[in-house]
């Protein structure tokens, strides 16, 4: 077909196994890509992402001793290359469900199981060009929205992110001319939603810890609260919002104190909740987190029910992964 010109796109390719790297490069060349930047180490790969600013990233995620997934998450968080919305395809020799779920939740657009044919790879690339999914932003995930409405209802909004791969291969000069501002606007939208979600997650945790019925079980997740407060502080620092960052730093100091049992009082949990709300308000120029209250209330109710059920059956504390899922939407 003549509507797509792959020669215009820049690809950043990673695979630590040289024979596999050559195989994938050959397949991309057969599809029509010509500007392929290949790397076999994570250090080279990260440098290539920064320098080439590709519209398509292809990376092997199942090589022993080499974990590319943290780097993929950093791309989505805007910490690597100028365009955190580059189309990302992961390849994998492993079909294990746990591994594949971890790959998908890194924020990649697609995961292709090896071995694959060139025709199959092109079909998947064309799908991402033509019908790429919008992104969803939660407290621990930035990437394509894979929720099924009937099974995973959520108030988490979707974000239409730039598809620079499509604009490039289809020669959409107008879209390419606006790409920088397009990416900048999407980055601001994602950042704002992430700050809101991180603050919400702390609010939910503090409400559960302040509730006498769930306090003993929720306490086990305080390490997750500290991690969330640290991520909130780092996100606000990157955004350049000094006042909001200072509030978040006070929040981080407060939740770190919860390592000491004598600091785990209702009044201190309430203070941490107020600081989380205040950090978001300072970031959002006074906007209240009240628009999220219904979702917070539903999340607290859901987690409270699960905690009480687990306790009744001797299940112990709620794993932080459950808080991640419920609070994130």
C-alpha positions as CSV (number, residue, x, y, z in Angstrom):
1,X,0.0,0.0,0.0
2,X,1.2,3.5,-0.8
3,X,-0.5,5.4,2.1
4,X,2.3,4.5,4.5
5,X,6.0,5.3,4.0
6,X,8.1,3.6,6.6
7,X,11.3,5.1,5.4
8,X,10.4,8.4,7.0
9,X,10.3,6.9,10.5
10,X,13.1,6.6,13.0
11,X,13.2,3.3,15.0
12,X,15.2,2.7,18.1
13,X,15.8,-1.1,18.5
14,X,17.1,-3.0,21.5
15,X,18.1,-6.6,22.0
16,X,21.1,-7.8,24.1
17,X,21.3,-11.0,22.0
18,X,23.1,-10.0,18.8
19,X,21.6,-12.8,16.6
20,X,18.1,-11.7,17.7
21,X,19.0,-8.1,17.2
22,X,19.9,-8.8,13.6
23,X,16.8,-10.8,13.0
24,X,14.5,-8.1,14.2
25,X,16.4,-5.5,12.3
26,X,16.0,-7.5,9.2
27,X,12.3,-7.9,9.7
28,X,11.9,-4.1,10.2
29,X,13.9,-3.5,7.1
30,X,11.7,-5.9,5.1
31,X,8.6,-4.0,6.3
32,X,10.2,-0.8,4.9
33,X,12.0,0.9,7.8
34,X,15.4,2.2,6.9
35,X,16.4,4.5,9.8
36,X,17.0,1.8,12.4
37,X,19.2,2.7,15.4
38,X,20.2,-0.7,17.0
39,X,21.6,-1.2,20.5
40,X,22.6,-4.3,22.5
41,X,23.1,-2.7,26.0
42,X,20.7,-0.7,28.1
43,X,23.2,2.2,28.4
44,X,23.5,2.5,24.6
45,X,19.8,2.1,24.2
46,X,18.9,4.9,26.6
47,X,21.5,7.2,25.0
48,X,20.0,6.3,21.6
49,X,16.5,7.2,22.8
50,X,17.7,10.6,23.9
51,X,19.6,11.4,20.7
52,X,17.4,9.8,18.0
53,X,14.0,10.7,19.6
54,X,12.4,7.9,17.7
55,X,8.7,7.6,16.8
56,X,8.9,3.8,17.1
57,X,10.7,1.8,19.9
58,X,11.2,-1.9,19.6
59,X,12.8,-3.8,22.6
60,X,13.2,-7.4,23.7
61,X,12.0,-7.8,27.3
62,X,12.8,-11.4,28.1
63,X,16.6,-11.7,28.0
64,X,18.0,-13.2,31.2
65,X,19.8,-10.7,33.4
66,X,18.6,-7.7,31.4
67,X,15.5,-5.9,32.5
68,X,14.4,-3.3,30.1
69,X,11.0,-2.7,31.7
70,X,12.1,0.0,34.2
71,X,13.5,2.0,31.3
72,X,10.2,1.6,29.4
73,X,8.3,3.0,32.5
74,X,10.8,5.9,32.7
75,X,10.1,6.7,29.0
76,X,6.4,7.0,29.8
77,X,7.1,9.2,32.8
78,X,9.0,11.6,30.5
79,X,12.4,10.9,32.1
80,X,14.3,9.6,29.0
81,X,13.5,11.0,25.5
82,X,11.7,14.2,24.5
83,X,8.6,12.3,23.4
84,X,7.2,10.0,26.1
85,X,4.4,9.0,23.8
86,X,6.5,7.2,21.2
87,X,5.0,4.0,20.0
88,X,6.6,1.1,22.0
89,X,6.6,-2.5,21.0
90,X,8.1,-5.2,23.2
91,X,9.2,-8.6,21.9
92,X,9.4,-11.6,24.2
93,X,10.5,-15.3,24.0
94,X,8.6,-15.9,27.2
95,X,4.8,-16.7,27.2
96,X,4.4,-16.8,30.9
97,X,1.4,-14.8,32.1
98,X,3.2,-13.1,35.0
99,X,6.0,-11.9,32.7
100,X,3.6,-10.7,30.0
101,X,1.5,-8.8,32.5
102,X,4.6,-7.1,33.8
103,X,5.6,-6.2,30.2
104,X,2.1,-4.8,29.5
105,X,1.9,-2.8,32.7
106,X,5.2,-1.1,31.8
107,X,3.3,1.2,29.5
108,X,4.2,-0.4,26.1
109,X,1.7,-0.3,23.3
110,X,2.1,-3.9,22.4
111,X,3.9,-7.2,23.2
112,X,4.8,-9.5,20.4
113,X,5.7,-13.1,21.2
114,X,8.7,-14.6,19.4
115,X,9.1,-16.2,16.9
116,X,7.0,-14.0,14.6
117,X,6.7,-13.5,10.9
118,X,7.5,-10.2,9.2
119,X,3.9,-10.0,8.0
120,X,2.6,-10.5,11.5
121,X,4.8,-7.7,12.8
122,X,3.8,-5.4,10.1
123,X,0.1,-6.0,10.9
124,X,0.6,-5.1,14.5
125,X,2.5,-2.0,13.6
126,X,-0.2,-0.9,11.2
127,X,-2.8,-1.4,13.9
128,X,-0.8,1.0,16.2
129,X,-0.5,3.5,13.4
130,X,-4.2,3.5,12.5
131,X,-6.1,2.7,15.8
132,X,-3.7,3.3,18.6
133,X,-5.4,3.3,22.0
134,X,-5.7,6.5,24.1
135,X,-3.7,6.6,27.3
136,X,-4.9,6.2,30.9
137,X,-3.0,7.7,33.8
138,X,-3.1,6.2,37.3
139,X,-0.9,6.4,40.4
140,X,1.4,3.6,39.1
141,X,0.7,3.4,35.3
142,X,1.0,5.5,32.3
143,X,0.1,3.9,29.0
144,X,-2.5,2.5,26.6
145,X,-6.0,2.1,28.1
146,X,-6.7,-1.7,28.2
147,X,-9.7,-1.6,30.5
148,X,-12.8,-3.5,29.6
149,X,-15.8,-1.4,30.5
150,X,-17.9,-4.3,31.6
151,X,-15.3,-5.8,33.9
152,X,-13.2,-2.9,35.2
153,X,-15.4,0.2,35.7
154,X,-13.3,3.3,36.5
155,X,-13.5,7.1,36.6
156,X,-9.9,7.4,35.4
157,X,-10.1,9.5,32.3
158,X,-8.4,8.7,29.0
159,X,-5.9,11.0,27.4
160,X,-5.5,11.3,23.6
161,X,-1.7,11.4,23.1
162,X,0.2,12.3,20.0
163,X,0.8,9.5,17.5
164,X,4.0,10.8,15.9
165,X,4.6,7.4,14.2
166,X,1.3,7.9,12.2
167,X,2.0,11.5,11.4
168,X,5.5,10.6,10.2
169,X,4.8,7.6,8.0
170,X,1.6,9.2,6.5
171,X,3.5,12.4,5.8
172,X,1.1,14.6,7.8
173,X,3.1,17.8,7.6
174,X,0.5,19.8,9.6
175,X,0.6,17.3,12.5
176,X,4.4,17.1,12.4
177,X,4.7,20.9,12.5
178,X,2.6,21.0,15.6
179,X,4.3,18.0,17.1
180,X,6.3,19.8,19.7
181,X,3.4,21.8,21.1
182,X,1.2,18.7,20.7
183,X,3.6,16.6,22.9
184,X,4.0,19.5,25.4
185,X,0.2,19.8,25.9
186,X,-0.2,16.0,26.3
187,X,2.7,15.9,28.8
188,X,1.1,18.6,30.9
189,X,-2.2,16.7,30.9
190,X,-0.5,13.5,31.9
191,X,1.5,15.2,34.6
192,X,-1.6,16.8,36.1
193,X,-3.5,13.6,36.2
194,X,-0.6,11.7,37.7
195,X,-0.2,14.3,40.5
196,X,-3.9,14.0,41.2
197,X,-3.8,10.2,41.2
198,X,-0.8,10.1,43.6
199,X,-2.5,12.5,46.0
200,X,-5.7,10.4,45.8
201,X,-3.8,7.3,46.6
202,X,-2.4,8.8,49.8
203,X,-5.8,10.2,50.8
204,X,-7.3,6.7,50.4
205,X,-4.6,5.1,52.4
206,X,-4.9,7.6,55.2
207,X,-8.6,7.2,55.5
208,X,-8.1,3.4,55.8
209,X,-5.4,3.9,58.5
210,X,-7.6,6.3,60.4
211,X,-10.5,3.9,60.5
212,X,-10.3,1.7,63.6
213,X,-11.9,-1.2,61.7
214,X,-9.2,-1.3,59.0
215,X,-6.2,0.3,60.7
216,X,-4.4,-2.8,61.7
217,X,-4.5,-4.3,58.2
218,X,-3.9,-1.0,56.3
219,X,-0.7,-0.3,58.4
220,X,1.1,-3.0,56.4
221,X,0.8,-0.7,53.3
222,X,2.5,2.3,54.9
223,X,5.7,1.5,53.0
224,X,3.7,1.9,49.8
225,X,2.4,5.2,51.1
226,X,6.0,6.4,51.6
227,X,6.9,5.4,48.1
228,X,3.9,7.2,46.7
229,X,4.8,10.4,48.6
230,X,8.3,10.2,47.3
231,X,7.1,9.8,43.7
232,X,4.7,12.8,44.2
233,X,7.6,14.9,45.5
234,X,9.8,13.9,42.6
235,X,7.0,14.6,40.0
236,X,6.4,18.0,41.5
237,X,10.1,18.7,41.5
238,X,10.4,17.8,37.8
239,X,7.4,20.1,37.1
240,X,9.1,23.1,38.6
241,X,6.2,23.8,41.0
242,X,8.2,24.8,44.0
243,X,5.4,25.6,46.4
244,X,3.7,22.3,45.6
245,X,7.0,20.4,46.0
246,X,7.5,22.0,49.4
247,X,4.1,20.8,50.6
248,X,4.9,17.3,49.2
249,X,8.2,17.3,51.0
250,X,6.4,18.0,54.3
251,X,4.0,15.2,53.4
252,X,7.0,12.8,52.8
253,X,8.5,13.7,56.1
254,X,5.1,13.1,57.8
255,X,4.5,9.7,56.3
256,X,8.1,8.6,56.9
257,X,7.4,9.2,60.6
258,X,4.7,6.4,60.5
259,X,7.6,3.9,60.6
260,X,7.4,4.6,64.4
261,X,4.2,3.1,65.9
262,X,3.8,6.1,68.3
263,X,3.4,8.4,65.3
264,X,0.4,6.4,63.9
265,X,-2.3,8.5,65.4
266,X,-5.7,9.6,63.8
267,X,-4.6,13.2,64.0
268,X,-1.3,12.5,62.1
269,X,-3.1,10.4,59.5
270,X,-5.5,13.4,59.0
271,X,-2.5,15.8,58.7
272,X,-1.0,13.6,56.0
273,X,-4.3,13.5,54.1
274,X,-4.5,17.3,54.3
275,X,-0.9,17.7,53.0
276,X,-1.7,15.4,50.1
277,X,-4.7,17.5,49.2
278,X,-2.7,20.6,49.7
279,X,0.1,19.4,47.4
280,X,-2.4,18.9,44.6
281,X,-4.1,22.2,45.2
282,X,-0.7,24.1,45.1
283,X,0.1,22.3,41.9
284,X,-3.3,22.9,40.3
285,X,-3.4,26.6,41.3
286,X,-6.0,26.2,44.0
287,X,-8.1,23.6,42.3
288,X,-9.7,21.3,44.8
289,X,-9.5,17.5,44.7
290,X,-13.2,17.4,45.5
291,X,-14.1,16.4,41.9
292,X,-12.3,13.1,42.8
293,X,-14.3,12.6,46.1
294,X,-16.8,10.2,44.7
295,X,-14.0,8.0,43.3
296,X,-12.1,8.2,46.6
297,X,-15.2,7.2,48.5
298,X,-15.9,4.2,46.2
299,X,-12.2,3.1,46.5
300,X,-12.2,3.4,50.3
301,X,-15.5,1.4,50.5
302,X,-14.1,-1.3,48.2
303,X,-10.8,-1.6,50.1
304,X,-12.5,-1.5,53.5
305,X,-14.8,-4.4,52.4
306,X,-11.8,-6.4,51.1
307,X,-9.8,-5.8,54.3
308,X,-12.6,-6.8,56.6
309,X,-13.3,-9.9,54.5
310,X,-9.6,-10.9,54.6
311,X,-9.4,-10.3,58.3
312,X,-12.5,-12.4,58.9
313,X,-11.0,-15.3,57.0
314,X,-7.5,-14.9,58.6
315,X,-6.1,-13.4,55.4
316,X,-4.0,-10.8,57.1
317,X,-3.1,-7.4,55.7
318,X,-4.1,-6.2,52.3
319,X,-1.2,-6.4,49.8
320,X,-0.1,-3.0,48.4
321,X,-0.9,-4.3,44.9
322,X,-4.6,-4.3,45.8
323,X,-4.3,-0.6,46.9
324,X,-2.5,0.1,43.6
325,X,-5.3,-1.4,41.5
326,X,-8.2,0.0,43.4
327,X,-6.9,3.5,44.0
328,X,-5.6,3.8,40.4
329,X,-8.7,2.8,38.7
